[in-house]
Amino acid sequence: MRGGRVLRAGYDPVLYGNYLTIHGERERRSYFYAHLPRPSPFGRGDRLYTGERIGAVGKTGNARTVGCHLHFEIHTRGRPIDPEPFLDRWDRYR
């Protein structure tokens, strides 16, 4: 991702806990992060830059019963897609 803008930030007590959705800059994808330990300091419309810290691994929502982890999704046209091809491509740049 090359940064982007926050589409949504909020709290879902049943599933996701604290979450954040970012629309990628010059991309047709959005990135969803959930179970953050605290509400994100960013809100709708805020500009985010590549490498900027947006949160931490947590256990809010239904993660409180399974332990700390980060729920991550990539969405196109509002629907989740398999992130593995993108993660493999990003990993080459390490």
N, C-alpha and C positions, 0 to 999 in steps of 0.2 A: 504494500500500500504506500502511496505517496502523500500521505496525509489526507485530510478531508474535513468534512463538517459533521457535527453531531446532529443526527436525526431525532434521536430520543434518548433520554436518560431517566431512569426511574427506579421504582421498587415493586416487585411482584412477590408477595409473601408466600405464595403457594409453590411456584416452580423456580423462578430465576433469582430471586432476591434482588440485590442491587445490580442494575444492568446498564449498558451503554451500547447504542448503535451508531456507527459512523459510516457516512457515505463517502466512498473513496474519491479523491480528486481525479478528474479526467478518467473515471472508470464507471462501468455500469454494474458496480458491485457495492454491497454494504457489508460491514463487519460488525458482528454482534458478540459482545462479551458479557458474561453473567457470573453471578455468585461473588461479586466484588465485596470485600469486607465492609466498605463504607460507601455512601453515595458518592458518585463521581463529582469532582469540583466543576465539571463542564456541563453546560446545558444546551438545549436546542439552538442550533445556528452557530455555536462556537467553532472557530477554526482550530484544527489540530495539525501538528506537523509530524513528519516521520521521525520516529525515535522518542517522541514525547511520552512521558509516563502518563497513562490514563487511569491506572488503578493497580490493584494487587490481587493475588490469589486469595480467595476467601471461602466461606461456607454459609452463605446466606441462602434463603429460599429452601428448596428441598435438599441442598447440599449439606445442610446441618446434620443429616443422618448418615452421610457417607464420607464426610471429611472434606478438607480443603481441596479445591481444584478450580480450574478456570474452564467455563463452558464457552466455546468459541464456535461461531458459525460464519460462513460466507453466504450471502444472499444475492441472487440476481432476480430481478423483477419481483421482489418481495418474497421469494421462496428460497429455502436453504438448498445449497448444492454441496456436493462432495468437495471438501477443502484440500484433500490430499494432493492432487496435481499442483495446486498453487503452493502448498507448503514445500513440496519437493523442489519446485523451481526457486523459491525464496531461499531454501537451505543452501543452494549452490553458491550464493553470494557471501556466505560466512567465511 
